[in-house]
Amino acid sequence: MRTSVLCLFIIALITSILMVFGVTEGLADNIAPEVQTQINKRSDLFQKSIDNLPSVEKSLEDKKQATINAMGDGKTSAPQGLSSITKQSKSDLENESGKLESIHENDLNSRGREEMMKKNIINELYPDYSKPLNKQYMKDAKDLSEGQNKLMANLFAKLKEVGVDCKTIKGDKKHEPEYFIKMKNSVNASEARKLGSGFGDTIYNQTFCEELRNKYHCNDEATLKCKRIGIRYTNPEARTIRFNGHTLHNNKMNWGFAVHWKTKRWGWHITPYHPGKTIFGWPEQVDSCWRDNPAAIIADARAYIAATLGVSIEQIGENVTFPPSGRGIGNITPVYCRWRVVWDEYEFGYTYREIYHVCEEWAEDWNERCRLQ
């Protein structure tokens, strides 16, 4: 354990010195990045070392909130947290953010290149190494990295002589994918001898692709699906419907009452408004349970019309018109019940509206298919 700590300390010290002199860039070109393989388990030493930890955490949170509140509304000037990097107001920053968010994802590359050309960032990102100063800079960086490699090799050798063996233990590693092209250069035997020992018959120069040259032909497809369907109705239209007199008397007796016409002859009238006592001095046969509730008779007639037509009750208007004076149409025939007679048919008026469906919420699905040209 002490040996590993000593190795890590020495490596960190050397890396810090190299960063001061700007050698790390040259080193990165020659040494593959190392991945940390040993991670210590997290302990509760920090929590145990601080007295009254909840109070300390609350104090830090209060200071954090106070700092956020001190930033102000930012309507006339940039928030304090951004004052060091911009002079724009909050509204200007929001407008810029809105413009960036409005860019379609397929246009990001082209818009980025336009900005890079406008601000001349291309030359900053990709320096011209054919210039003498840049060539000298690259030569100096390679010389420094080679000297650093020799120094590290000598140092590790000395450490190994005194019993300190710095080595990497294999373990789980996670690498981000790297894409590059290797160019093969042949070197003959004489050139290999000039280059010195350690060189084989073939060396490789690593070259990265900075700009893709492939061209693609893409088709974008948008598919719309309805997630939620709503119901709509057409304008109501007036209609009439006729029901058989015997059917209504046998099934909807609560709609009507019998009026005494003459001896052993009572006419059955259908109306939601039933008489209270007598007509022409004769008592009426009023047996309906809704004799004092005409709204219930109208509502039942509305439901009966909807059921007969096989439609939703919402398609039938609430105002149902009963036969004039409760009288029917056609011949009069007996029903063999208390000397009652009924008409062949009774006609009702109502309003009807058709149903049609609309989509109240759509689901959009984009699909892009590309092929190499």
Beta strands, then each sheet from edge to edge (+ up, - down):
strand 1: 181-186
strand 2: 202-207
strand 3: 216-233
strand 4: 237-244
strand 5: 256-262
strand 6: 265-270
strand 7: 278-279
strand 8: 282-283
strand 9: 329-334
strand 10: 340-352
strand 11: 355-372
sheet 1: 1+ 2-
sheet 2: 3+ 11-
sheet 3: 4+ 10- 6- 5+
sheet 4: 4+ 10- 9+
sheet 5: 7+ 8-
end
